Amino acid sequence: SIELSVIAPCYNEAANISALSERTLTTFDRHGIKGELILVDDASKDDTAEMIRAASNADSRVRLAQHDRNRGLFGGWRTGLRAAKGRYVCLIDADLQNPPEEIARLLRQLKTDTADIVQGVRSSIERVRDVRYYSSRILNFLLNTTFAMSAADNKSGFVLCPREVLDDVLDFRAKYAFPHTFLRVAAERKGYSVEEVETLFDARKAGTSFLPHFAWKASLLSLVDLARGFLDFRLSPAENDIDRFLRRHQPLRQPEPYRGWRKIWLELYFLTMPLHKWMIGRPARRLFYALRQSQFLSREDLDAYRLSKLKRVIRHAYYHVPYYRHAFDDAGVTPEAITRLEDLEQFPLLSKKNVRENLFFDLFADNHKKSEMLKVSTSGSTGEPFVIYADKHQLELRMATTLRAAEWTGWRFGDRQARLWHQTIGMTWSQVIRERIDAWFMRRVFVPAYELRDDNIAGFVEKIKNFNPVLIDGYAESFNFLAHYLRDKGIEGFHPKAIMSSAQIMPDQVRKVIEERFGAAVFDKYGSREFSGIAYEDEGHDGHLVMAESYIVEILKDGKPAKPGEIGEVVITDLNNMHVPLIRYRIGDLAVAVDNTAPGKSGRQFPRIGRIEGRAQAVIVCPNGAWLPGTFFAHYFKDYDHVVRHYQIVQNERGALLIKVVPGAHYSPEVLDQIVNGLHAFTGANMRLETQVVDEIPMVRTGKRTGVISNLGLDFQKLADETKPAERPARQ
């Protein structure tokens, strides 16, 4: 319930404690602020601690934190921050040179502005022009020059911001004599926006500053700090937020390091990154190594990291993206509503229709940079084009995540890899060149999935066998096609260590056929064009592990979290795309919810989702009130592949289905009629079933075949409320 925590480190400030407490509490009362004042006694030699206790006894909103030894101003900030309970925190000096009455103005400015941090700039009104003043101006000039900034008052420690923002800003990797000097530098380096507000600066009335006695020493140490800061903030690669989090939260175990030629090859891959990755730079290297560690964080730490990211993206969206400002206001929610991950449920959903209608108007952040954005387009599951934009950081994190997920299969960088994919569809010539250079570094060979035919498949199989890859990834449909071809022809296939399937659902019977034919474990990937890899199977094979550093995935039924075992709609919040945020985005897929109270079998404590059930648009609605997900038909037809080679279910009206069938080796019209009529046990007797025998069900140009198509245009959340899922066909 506390809105604001005011933190004031105190060293020999006994003479100022009473006035500081009284003026701060009066400001709280006058402006209706639910606040607390945390006074940190920095091992004072006078009666500072006793004065703080007296103030605390008089008003419980005053709290004492105490150091056993002098830790300086920065140490006082850190101690106060750990004790703070407010959504916002304000740093203020205990000497009353920053008037406590200005706190209300800073808070008001933060709430009405789009900035992440509000900094009080010391006014020149009545400010004494002494040695300290000119020393401060010289240091401010040096800081601005060194770090290419234009701050009016770098050294001002009178700041107010959300608690998690300050926690991140104060997380320095280097050691400084006066770390508080780099508060503003660190904030801007870490991507936070700062709004300056001119505030009064009074002369000290009581107590004595420690600086006059050591001014010469402080000046020398400040110059040393400046040189160290230049190395840290300008020359060293920028830290990502995962790195910073890992510095304070240790993983439960460490990943196996790369050594020898693999290490050299991996470093060369990252070093040459601009040559073979579009808009992805060398920061991807740090992200990859950070992700290899964060995969072993405890669930508590993962959730803490995700919560900090969620707060930032929600706040950013509210203040910088017009669409979300209106949507959140209409829903009666503000960024302050996010205090735990579950609070995300209060925020409105985002549909593809919302994106299409607002993308180029109100969904771009007002501070976006088009030079750091990549257009991502897809034909969509219904054939309607869909466009979204990814930003540079998101793309770099995607790439690093993909490498980490590949390691879960047993693959290591430097191992050979084959890919059954569309390879270069939709790419420009420069992107094609980069893709081929990347394939050379990755030791990857491509097999065009959309060209697999009976007359050329033997050549592709021989190509893969000769290449002898450790990992093969591609479309589930392509692997299924290859497995059946090899089985029917009696041909010995290739035997990789692992297979990664993606882009289509992976029914159990298809997985079984693929694993038996190739003698390799299948690892399923759940992804999309909007987000790339969202969730992957690891060696535990007990669900898809959500990439927790990037996404929050909800499984919703009737607008609420689905229970374990229930099928629900997948809703995704991207924690990294600040240019075009996607918050509670209805991607259009269905999945099974799982119990996430315990870690997975592999020991990784990522949240998990269960079996992917296909597209929400592929739900078949039956006259008996039941609905069937697209995967139902894969299960139903699994025992009839000798009769039905391929099928496609099309629903154009509620009471009828068109079933297109490509005949199998033992096809007969009578057996097909029996199979089709058996569907009535699930659809109800009133469902009109029409069959159509065709020569082929063509793949789309990306190499995928659509098994179920619904043209009813239904909303799953409303559908789930009105109907119920049908029972799955029993295994035979």
N, C-alpha and C positions, 0 to 999 in steps of 0.2 A: 504493500500500500504506500510505500515511501516513493515519492516522485523524484526527489533531488537529494543527493549527498554532497555536502560541501566539505572539502578536505583542506585542512590547514596544518602543515608541519610547523612545529613550535620548538625553537631553541632559545632558552633564556628569555622567554616572552611573558613572564609572570605579570608584568605591568600592563599588558594588552589583552589578557585573556577575558576579563570581565566585559570590557567594551566590545571586543570581537563577538563574544557570545550574545550579548544583549542586542547589538545591532543586527546580527544575522538572524536571530529568532524574531525580531521585530519585522524584518523583511519578509520572513516566512508568513507571519500572521497578516501583515498588511496586504499581501498579494495572494493569499490563499494557497500557499505552497506547502504541500506535505513533505517536509524536509527533515534532515538530520545534519548536525554539525559534528564532524569527526576531527578532533584535535589530537595530533600525533606529537607526543612529547619525545623529542630527539635526544634523550639522555641529558636533559638540561641540568645546569649546576645551581639554578636558583629554585624558586618555589613554583615553577610552571606546572608541574604535575599536581601539586596540591590545589592550585587555582582551578585547574581543569576539573578535578574531582568535585570541588565546591560548585562549579557551574553545572556539572552533571547532576549533582544532588538537587539543585534548584530546579532543573528542567531536564527530563529524561531524553530530550531530543539532542542534548549534548553528550557525546561519547568520547571516552579516553582510549587512545591506543598508545602504547609506550615501547620505546626502544631501550635495550640494556646497554647499548653503546651508540655513539653518534654515527648516524648513517647518511646525513646530509639531506638536502631538500628532495632530491630524486628518491631516496630511500623512504622518506616520509610520504611521498605520493604513492609509492607502491604499497606501503603498509596501509595507508588510508583506503586505497582502492580495494584491497583484499577484505577490509572490514565493511565497505560500503554496501548498502542494501537498496539504494535508489536506482531507478531506471536511468537517470542522468547523474553525472558527477561534475562538480565544479572545483577547480583548484584555485586557491587564494592564499596570499601571504598572510601570516599572522600579525604583521607589523601595522596593519590598517592603512597602508599606503594605497592599496586597492580598496575603495569603499565597499563594504558589504551590501550597501543599498543598490549597487550596480548589478548584483547577482540576478535580480528579477528581470532587468533589461536583457541580460545575456540569455536567460532562459526563454524569454518571449521571442527574441531574435531567432534562436535555434528552432523554435516551434513554427515560426512563420517563414523561415528561409529554407533554401534547398541545400545549404551547406551541412557537412557532417560535423564540423567543429566551429564554435564561435570563440574568437580570441579577443580579449580586451586589449586595445592598444592604448598605451599610456599617453594621455593628453599633454600638450605642452603648456596648458593653462597653469600658471603659478608653479610650474616645475622648476626647481633650482638647477641652474646651469653650473654644476660643479664638475670635479674630475670624474666622478662616477657617471654623470650624464654623458660627457664626451667619450668616455671609454665605452659606454654602452652603444653610442651611435657608431663609433668606429667598428666595434664588433658586429653590429647589425649590417654595416656596409660589407665587411669581409664575408659574412655568412651569405648575403645575397649574391655577391660576386662569385664566391666559391661554388655555390649550389644553384646558380642561375635562377634565383628567386627575386621577388619584388615585395617582400614583406615589410610592412611599416615598422614592426617591432618584434623581431624574432625572439628576443629574450623574455618577452612577457609570458609569465606563467599563469596568468589569469585567464583560464580557458574553461569552457563548458561544452560537454558533448555526451552522447550515450556512453554508458559504462563500458560496454564491450569495445567501443571504438578506442577509448583511452587505454584500455588493457592492451590492445594491439599496438597502439602508438608507443607506449612505454616499454615495449619488448625490444630492447636493443641487443644486438649481437656483440658489439664491441664495448670495451670498458673505457669510461671517460672520467676525468677529474670532476667535471661539471656537466653531467649528462643532460640536465635540464636545459642547457643551451641549445640542444638539438631537438627540442620538442616539436617545433614547427617544421624543421627539416624532415624529421622522421614521418610526420603526418603526411606531408606532400609526397615524400618518396613512396609511401605505402598506398598512395592513391586517394587519400581523403581530401575533400575540399574544405577550405577554411574561409570563414567570413570574419572580417575585421570590424570591430565596433570600438569607436573611440570612447574611452572612459576616463574619469578624473583620476589623478594620481597625487595623493596628498603627501606632504612631508611627514616623516616619522615623528610622532609626538612623545613616545616613551620607548624605553629599551634601547639597545645598542646593536647596530649591525656588526657582524663579524668581519665584513670585508675591509674596512679601513686599515685594520691591523695587518692584513696580508694582501693588500692591493697589488703590490709588485709580483708576488708569487702567483696570485690569481691570474694576472695578465699573462705571465709566462705559461702557466698551465692551460689557459684558454687557447693560446697559440698552438700548443702541442695537441690539444683536443681538436683544433681546426684541421690540422694535418691528418690526424687519425680519422676524423669524420670524412675528409675528402677521399681517403682510401676506402672507407666503409660505404659511404652513400653515393659516391660518384664513379669510382673505379671498379669496385667489386660488383659482380652480378647482383641484380636486385633479388632479394629473398621473396619467395611466394608465401602466401598465408599458411600453407601446409608446413613449410619449413619452420615458420615462427611458432606454430602450434606444437610441433614436435620438439622444439627446444625446451618446452615446459611440460610435455606429456610424453613419457617414455613408452615405446611399444612393448608389448608383452614378450616379444622375441625379435630377433634381427633376421633379415633375409640373407640368403646365401650370396656372398659378394661375387662379382665377376672378376676373373683373374686371367692372366696370360693373354693369348691372342684374342680371346673374346672381349676382354676389357679394352684392348687397343682398337679392335674393330668397332666396338660400340662407341667409343669416344670419337673416332673418326666419323662415324655416322652422324653424331650430333654436331660435330665441328663443321661439317659441310651442309648442315641443315638447309640453308637458304637455296641450295642448288636443287634439292629434290623434294621440298615440301612447300606447298602454296600457303603463304601467309604464316607459316609456322617457323619460328626462329629458335635460337639456342636456349631460351628459357625453358623449352621442353625438356632439356637435360635435367635441370634441377627438379622439375616436376616429376619426372620419371623416378629419380632416386628417392624423392620424398614419398611418392606413392608406394614404392616398394616397402617403406617403413610403416606408413600409415595403415597398410592392410592388416597390421598386427596390433593396432590400438584396441583398447578395451571398448566395449559398447558404450560405457559411460563417457569415455573421452571422445568417441566418434560422435555421440549425440551432442556433446558440448561444442564440438567443432561445427557440426551442422547447424546448431542453433545460432551460433555467432554469424555464420554465413547467411542463414535465413533472415535474421534481423537486418543485416546489411542490405540484402537484395529487396526486402519489403520496404525498408525506409527509402532506398534509392528509387524504387518504382513509384512510390507515393509522391516524392518531391520532384522527380525528374521526368516522369512519363505521364503525360496528360490522361491517357486512357485509364490508367490505374488510379489516378487521383479521383476521377469521377466515379469509377467503379467501386472503390473503397468507401468513398463518401456515401454513395447510394446504399451500400451494404451496412453503413454505420460502424465501420471499423477503421482504426488508424494503426500505424506501425507500433504504437505502444502496446497494442493488444498481444503482441508476440512475446510471451515470457517462457514458453515451452514449445516443443515441436507440435504438440497436439493443437495448439492455438491456430495453426494454419487452417484448420477446418472452418474457422469463422469467415474466411475470405472467399470472395466469389470465384466461380469456375470460369475458365477461359476456353471458348470453343474455337474450332477452325473458322467458323463464320465470323466470330469476333475479330480474329486475326485478319481475315481477308478484307473486312470492311474498314479496319483501322490501321493497317500496317504502315502505310505511307503518310498517315496523318498524325495519329496520336500514340502509336506504339513505339516509335523511335524515341529514345531518351533525348532530352534537350541538350545534353552534353556529349552526344555520340560523335564518333569520328569515322567518317565513311572510308577513310584509308585503312581502318582496322576492322572492316566488316567484309564478310564474304556472303554472297547470295547463294542460298540453298533452295533448290526447286525440285519438285517431284510432280508426276502426273496425278498422284493421289490414287487411293484405292477405288474411287468411283470414276476415275478418268478426268476429274476436274482439277486443273493445275493448282498447285499450292506453292507459295513462296514464303520463305522466312530468311532471316539473316543471323549468322553466327559471328561472334567477335573473336579477335585474335587470341586472347587469353583462353577463351573457351576451346578454340581449335587446338591450341597447344596442349591443353589438359586432356582433350579427347585422344590425341595421338599418344600421349604418355600412358593413358588408361588402357588403350588398346594393346600396347606392348606388355603392360603388367598382366592383363587378362590372358594373353597368349602364354605367359609363363605358367599360369595355373594348369595348363594342359601337359606340362612337362617339357615344352619347347624352351630353348634358351637362345638368346640372341647369337646369331652366327650359324644356327642350324638351318638346314634347307627347308623350304616351305613351298607348297603349291596352292594355287587359289583358283577355284571354280567360280568365276565372276564375269561380269560384263566388261571389265577392265577399263575401257576408255570412252564408254558412251557418255555423251554430254560434256566432254572435256574440250577445252581449247587446245591448240597445238602446243602451246607452252606448258600446259598442264600435263599433256601426254608425255612430253619429254621428261618432266619432273617425275612422273609416275614410273617411267622406265628406269631412270637413274635410281629411284628409291627401291625398285624391285632388284636392281643389281646389288645394292648394299644389303638388302634383306635376304639375298640369295633365294629369291622367289621367282617361280615360273607361273605364268597364267595359262589357264585353259578356258576359252570363252564358253560360258555356260549356255548362252543362247544358241550355240552352234552344235550342240550335242545331238547327233542323229545316228540312226543305225548304220549308215554308210561311212561314217568317219570316226565312230567312237573307239574302234579298235586302235586307231592311230594315237588318239589322246591317251588311252590306257597305257600304251607302250611308252609314250612320252613321260608319263608320271612314273612308271616303273623304273625307267632308266635314270630319272632324276633322283629317285629314292628320297623323298622328303620326310622329315620328322613330323611335320604338321601339315594337314590339308584343311583349308577352310573354304566355305562356299555355301551355296543355297542347299537347303534340305532336299528340295525337289531334284537337284542335280545328283546328289549322293544316292538318293532313292532310285533314280533312273539307272545310274551306273551299277548299283548293287543288283538290281533285277536283271540287267543286261548280262552281267558276268555270271549270275546264277543260271539264267536260261541258256546261255551259250556254253556253260561249263568251262569258262576261262578263269585261270588263276589271276587274281587281281594284284594290286599293290597293297603293301602293309605298312602304313605309317604308324607312328607312335600314338597319334591322336588326330581326331577330326573335330573341327569346330564348325557347327552348323549355324546359319543365321538367315534372316530375312523372311523366313516362313515358319509355321508351326512345326513342331517335331512330335508327332504322335508316338506312343510307346512302341507300337508294332513296327513303325518305320525305323525307329532307333535300333530295335532288335535286329532287323534285317541288315542294316548298315554295319553294326558292330560285328555280327556274325560273318558277313562277307569280307570285311576288311581287317578283322582281328584287331580293331583299335577302339578305344573308348571314345564316345561322342560327347562333346562339350557344347551345349547349346548357348547361343548368344541372343539376347533380346535387344534390339536396337531400332533406330528409325533415322530417316534423313534429318529430322529436326535436331536430334541429339546424338547421333552415332550410337556407340555402345551404352546402353542403359543398365543392363544387368547381365551377368555371365554365370554359367555354372563353373564351379571349381572341382577339385578332385573329390570332394565330398558327395557330389551329385545329389544333393538334397534341396534343390531349389535354385533359383537364379539370384545371385548376390548383387544387390543394388550398388552401383558405384556411389558410395555414400559421400565422397568428397565433392561430387558433382550434382547429385539429384536427390530429391525427396520424392518417393513414389507412394502414392495412395491407391488402394483398391477399394472402390466405392460401390455400394449397392443401396439403392433407395436414398442416395445422397449422403450415406453414412459409411464408416469403415466396415468392409465386409468381415464376417467372422471367418476364422480358419476353416478351410474346406469349401467356402462359398466362392462362386464366380462373381467377379465384380469388374467394373470399368477401371482401366488404368488412367490415373491422373498424375501428371508430372510437374514438379517445380524445378526449374534449372537454377542452380545456385551460383552460376558463373557468368551468364550472358547479361552484361549490364547495358549493352547497346539496345537490345530488343528483348527485355525480360519476358520469360514465359512462366507465369505463376499459376499453378493449378490448371494446367493445360490438359484438355481432354484429347488425348492422342488418338482415340478411336479403337483401342484394343481392349480385349478381355483377358483376365488372368485369374488364377486361383489364389486366394489369400492363404497365408500360412501363419503358424504360431511363431512369433519372433522373440519369445521370452527367453529362449536358450540359444547359445551359439550353434553354428552349423557343425557338421561332422568334421570338417577340416580344421576347426578351431577359430576360423575367422569370424568376427562378430558383427559383420555387416548385416543390415536388414535384408530379408529375402522375400521374394515372391515365388509363387508356385508355377504350375504349368501354364503356358501361354495358350489361351483358348481361341485366338484368332481375332478378327476385326469385329468391332461392335456393329459395323454396318453389315456383317455377314451373319447376323442372328436371324434364324428362321422362326417366324411366329405361326403357331398352330391354332386351328379352330377350337381345340380342347382347352385353350388357356395356357398351354405350355410354350416355352421357347427353347430352341436348340442352338447352341453355339456352333460355329463352323467346325470345330474339332469333333463334334458328335458324328459327323458323316465319315470322317477318317476312321473312327473306331468301328462304325457300323460296317463299312465296306472292307475292313482289314482281312476278313476271312474269305473274301470273294474275289481276290485279285486274279484268280484263274479264269473268272468270268468277265470281270470288269477291269480293264487295264487302267483307264483313267475315267474320272467322272467330273461333272460340274453341276451343282445345284443352283437353280435360278428361281427367285421368288419375285414376281411382279405384283401379286395381290395376296391378301391374307389367306385365302382359302385354297391356294393352288401352288404347286411346285412343278417346274420343268426340270427333268433329270436327263442331262446329256451323258451319253455313255460311249466310250471307245471299247469295242469288244476285246476280250482277252482270248487266250488260246483255246479255252473250253466253253466259249460263249454259245448260248442257245436262247432263243426268244422265251421259251418256257421257263428256263431257270432265272432269266432276268426278271420275268413277271413275278416269280416267287420272291425274289430278293426285294423288289420294289414294293410289293404288297406287304412285306414284313415291316415296312416303315410305318404302317398304320398303327402298329402297337405303341408308337411313340408320338405320332402326329395327331392321332385320333382318326376315327373312321371317316370323318367328313372332309378330310384333306384330299383334294383332287390331285392325283399324281399322273403326270404325263411324261412318257419317256421318248427320247430321241436318240437314235443310234447315229454316231458321227465317225468320220475317219480319224479325226484328231481334235484335241482341245489345245489350241495353240498357246505357247508361252508368250508372255509379253516380251518386249525387246530387252528387258534386263535379265531374262532367263527364268522368270517365275511363272507358275501356272496358278490361276485363281480357281479354287475348288468350290467356293460358295459365294454367291452374289445375291444380295438383297437390294431391291429397288424401292423399298417401302419408305425409306427416309425416316426411320424411327429414332427416338431418343432413348438410349438404353436406361438411363436413370428413371424415366417415366415407365418404360417397358417393364423393368424389374419390379416396379411397384404394382403394376397391373396384372402381371402374369407370374409364372413360376418356371424354373428350369425343368426340363424333362429328365427322367432317369437315363443314365448312360446304358447303352447296350451291354449286356453281360458278356464276359469273355467266353469263348467257346473252345 
